[in-house]
């Protein structure tokens, strides 16, 4: 089986970089990266600066366009479909004539993945999303992930998933993300897993368990997905745990105890001789102190209800002897979530540099130094995934493909 990849919502190329670091022959046949409303497609341009562009089967370039406008049949064939897609509202609309006539809410990007799977039927898929995907929306817990699983079940795929804290597996950032591995049931791996017990699959035998080892699992809970995706959208709710397996519409889920590896500490990603422009000025210091501190604020809701908004303190500065916190797209701006560190040379407080942001995500130094503004470099890293986590999954996938 060819080691070929299609990368949707590619960002600056984290999935591709993670797979190519294996040096085991993976080749990307096509990718797509488009930021809605952006005048300049900085992430797309950064991706192309590293890897070049990809033509579709018609010899045309559409990688920097809205994926919803792309003819999915024109995408080159591939063995592995990957993508880090946004967490959105996955409820569906349907025609009265047939519940098969479903369509996602406009702009919701899961449906572009589904359309690509229908058109290209890739044997394997790996997707990444935020950890709250498993609990969304608040009023119908688990519905959104249930819709995704139902779509894949309808297309004859089985699914493994794990919520992974990258810092537990040797990375420099405490970033929790949901990874989803889907595979066609007619693959050798699919046939093998159909005969496996759910507990053993989640503890040791599945791709997720091999990529992210665990020491134990809790009691397994299970449920059946409704037959129709629309019914899932309308009424399904389930308490998904941080690991799970779905096959033929049956869901098994459990909490796992991760086997922690030695993480990379924040001090290990910090640079020396940092420019003074990154230092916090005397004028802005009070604002930083306020934002990072604990608060209790009296507020009034739109209906007139009065309440007290409260939040605890954030470490200020961020400790050197721990991995970094989860990086957001607002990184480096004056806000509560931005990292503030003690400079290693001067002892003064400063924000992290773009290179340090890249290191937190496991990219090569200066990966985003491709002509984009500094603010966009932080934004792209806040949107990115932790590259070494992809390499870990890719290593297991190499073994799986050797048996196909």
N, C-alpha and C positions, 0 to 999 in steps of 0.2 A: 504494500500500500504506500503510495507516494506521501512524502512528508510535506504537504502543501497546506497553506493557511490563508484564510480570508479574515481580515481584521476590520470589524465595524467599530465606529466611535473610537478611532485609533489614538486620539490625542497626539502626543509627541512620540509615540512608538514604544510604550512600555512593554506591551505584550510581545511585540516582535523582538525587542532587545532581549527580553527574558528567554525567548526560545532560541535565538541565535547564539546566546552565550553557551548553550549546550554543545555547539559545534558538532551536531549530529545530523546535519543535512536538511534542516527545515528551510523551506522557501515560501515566501509570501507571494501569492498570485494576484491579490488585489486588496485594497484597503479603502476605507472611507473615513473622512474627518471633515466635519462642517460645523462651525459655531454659528447658531442662528443670530442674526442681527449684527454680526461683526463685519465691519467694513474691510478689514484685513484678516485673512485666515491664518493667524500666526502659528497655531498648532500644526495645521496642515503643511505650512511652508517649512516648519522645523522638521517635521517627519520627512518631507521630500529632500531636505538638505542632507539628511543622513542616509536615506535608503533609495532615493530616486522615486519617480512616479510609476504607476501601474496602469497599463491599458486594459480595457475590457476585451471581450472576445471579438468585438467589432473593430478593434484597433483604436478606440476613442478613449479620451481621458475625462473621467467624471468623478474622480476621487475627492475633489474639493467642493462638491455640490450637495444639496439637501438629499439625503438618502431616500426620502420618500418619493423623489422624482426619478430615481434610478430604476431602470428595468432590471429586476433581479435575475432574469434569465440571461442577461448579458454579462453577469459576473462570472469570471473563470471558475472552473471546477476546483474543488479543494477538499482535503480530508478533514481539516479542522477549522471550524468557525469559531471566532473569539470576539469578545467585545465587552467593554465596561460601559453599560448603559445606565441612564439616569433612573433614580427611584421616582416614580410618578404614580398617578392614579390609574390602575389597570382595569377599571370597570369597563364593561363592553356594552355596545348597543347592538340591536339585532332587528332584522326585518320580521314582520308579523307572519310572512309566508313560510319562513323556515328559520329555525334557530341556527342552522349552519351558516346563515348569512351574517355572521358576526363581523364587526369592525371595531377597532379600538377608538377611543377618543382621539380627536385630531391632535397630532403632535406628540402622541405617546410612542416612544421609540421601540418598545417591546414588539409592536406589531410589524416593524420593519425587519426585526430579527426573524419573527415567525414567517414572514413572506419570503425571506431569503432561504430559510430551511425548506419551505414548500418547493421553491424553485430549484434548489441545488442538492437537497438531501445529503448533507455532509454526514459521514459516519460518526464524527465526534464534535462536541461543542464545549467550550469553556467560557463562562460568563462571570462577570464581577459586578457587585452592587453593594450598597451600604448595608450594614447589619440590620437596620430597622425594616428592611424589605420584608422580613419574616413576620413582622408584627403589624404591618400596614393593611388598611387604614385603622385609625384608633377606634372607629365605630363598628368595625367588622374585622377583628383581628385575624390575620392570616389570609384574608381574601386575595390580596394582590399576588402573593407567592402561589396561592392555590390556582389562580388563573394561569400563571406561567406553567405550572406543573400540568394542568389540564391540557393546555395547548400542546405540550411536548408528548403527553400520553396519547393524545388524539393522532399525533404524527408517528406513533410507534417508537418513541424513545423512552428509555429509563433514565433516571436522574440520581446523582449523588450530590449532596451539598454539605458545606461546612462554613461556620463563622470562624474566621481565623484572625487572631491577634498577631500581627507580623512580628512584634517584639518577642513573642514566645518562641518563635522559630528563627532567632538569630538576626533579626533586622534592627534598625536604629530608630524605629518609630512604633509607638503603641497605637497602631491603626487596625481597627476591627472592620473586616469586610466579609461579605458573603460570597463564596466562590461556588459556582454551579457547574457540574460536569454532567453533560447529557450525551448519551450514546444510542445509536440505533440498535434495536433488539436483534437484528439479523447479523450483526458483527460477531466475530468469535468471542470478543469480550462480553458482548451482550448476552450471548447464549450461556457463557460460563456463569455470569452473575445471576441469571434467571434461576440457576440451580443452587445459588448460594443462600445461606441463612442471613437475614437482615442484621442480626447482632454481630456475626463474624465479619460481615462486609464493612460495617461501620467501625468495628474495633481494629481490624487488621488487614482485610483482604481487598477493600475497595481502593480506588485511586486516591481519594482524600485521606484515608487512613495511612496509606503508604507515604504520601507526600508530607503529611502533617501528623506524625505518630501520636498516639494517645495511650495512656496507661490503663484507663478503665472507661466504662460507659454506665450511665444510669439506667433505670427501668425504661423500656421502650414503650411508647404509646403509638397507636396506629388508627387510621381511619380510611374510609373509601371516598374518593373524589366522585361527585355527581357525574353522570355520563355526559351532560351537556355543559359546555363552557359558560353559556349564559346563566345556567343555574348556579354554577360556581360564583359568578359575579354577583348574582342576586342574593344568595343565601348562605354560601359556604363560609365557615369560620373554624379556625383550628389553632391550637397553641403549638406552633412549630418550635422545636428546640434547636440547639446550635449545631446539630448534625442530623443527617437524615438520608433516606433512600425512598424513591418512588418507582414502582414498576407496575404496569398494567392497571394503573389507577389506584393502587393501594399505597398509602403513605406510611412509612415507619420513621419515627424520630426519637432522638435521645440527646441528652447532654453528655459531653465527653470531657475527660480530664486530660488536658494537654501535657505532653512530655516536654517540659521547658528546656530550651537550649540557651547557651550563653548569648545574651543580646549584645548588640553594639551600643555603647553608651554615648550620650550626647557629646561628651568631651572628645570622643574619637572622631566626630565629624566636623569639629570646629577648626577654622582656619587661623593662621597667624598673619600678622601685618595687615589687618583689615582697615580699609579706608575709613576715615573719620565720619563720612556721610552716613554710616550705619549706626553711629552712636546716638543715644537718646540725649537730647539737649536739656539744659536746665529748665527751659520754658515749658517743655512738654512733660517733664517728669511727674508733676502733680496729677495730670490726666492719666498717665500710665498707672500710677499708684491707685487712683480711684477705680479704674476699670478692673484691675486685678484683685481688688479687695472685696471683702464681704459687704453685702448691702441688704438693707431692709427699707423698701420705698412704698409709701402709701399711694395707691392708684385707684382709679375709678373706671369700671368697665363701661361699655357703650350703653348698657341697660341701667346704669346708675349704681350698680353694685360696687361697694368699696371693699378693697382687699389690700393685703400687704405682699408686694413682690419681694422675694428674698433669694439670694444666691450666696454660696460660700466663696471663700477666697481661692484664687489660682496662684500656684507657686510663682513667686516673683523675687529673683529671677528663676528661670527653669534650672533644676539641679543638674550638675554635670554627670552625676553617678547613676543616672537612669536613661533609658531611651527617650527620645523626644515624644511630645504629645502628638495627637492627630493633627496633621497640617490641613488647613482649609484654604480655599481660593483667596481669602482675605489676608493671607499670611503677609507680614511686613507692614501692614497698615496699622494705625493707632487703634487697636481694639483688644478686647479681652482675650481672644484666642491666639493672637500672634505670639510666637516664641520671643522671649527676651533672655539673653544670656550675659554672663560676666565674661568680658573679653579676656582671653588667655594672656595677652601681653600687658595690658594696661590696668585690668581689674575694673574697668568701667562697664556700665550696662549698655547693651546695643541689641538691635534686631539681628536675626540671622541673615547671611548673605545668600544670593541665588545659588551659589555652589553648595553651600551647606543645606539648602532646601533640596537640591538634587541628591545629595548624599543621604538625606533622610528617606528618600524614596528609592534609593539604590541605583540611581542613574550614574553614568560617567560624569566626571567634572566638566562643566561648561557645556553640557548637553543642549541646553536651551539658549546658549549664546550664539544665536544664528541670525542676529539682526533685529530680534523682537525687543520691544521696550522692557526695561527691568521689571516694571509692574506686571507685565504679562508673563515673565519668567516665573514669578511666584504663583500667579494664577494657574498656569499650566501644571506646575508641580502640585498645587492643591487639588487639581482634578485627576492627577495621575494615580497609578497603583504602585505598590511596592514590588519592584522588578524581581528581586530574588524569589518571591512567592511563585511567580510564573515559572521560573527555572525549576523549582522543586516539582511542580506538577508536570512540567515537560519531561523531566527525567523519568517519571513513572510512565508517562504516555509513550515514551520511546520503547519501553519494555512491552507495553500493550500492543503497539504497532508491529513489533517483531513477531508477534503471534497471529497477525492477521493475514 
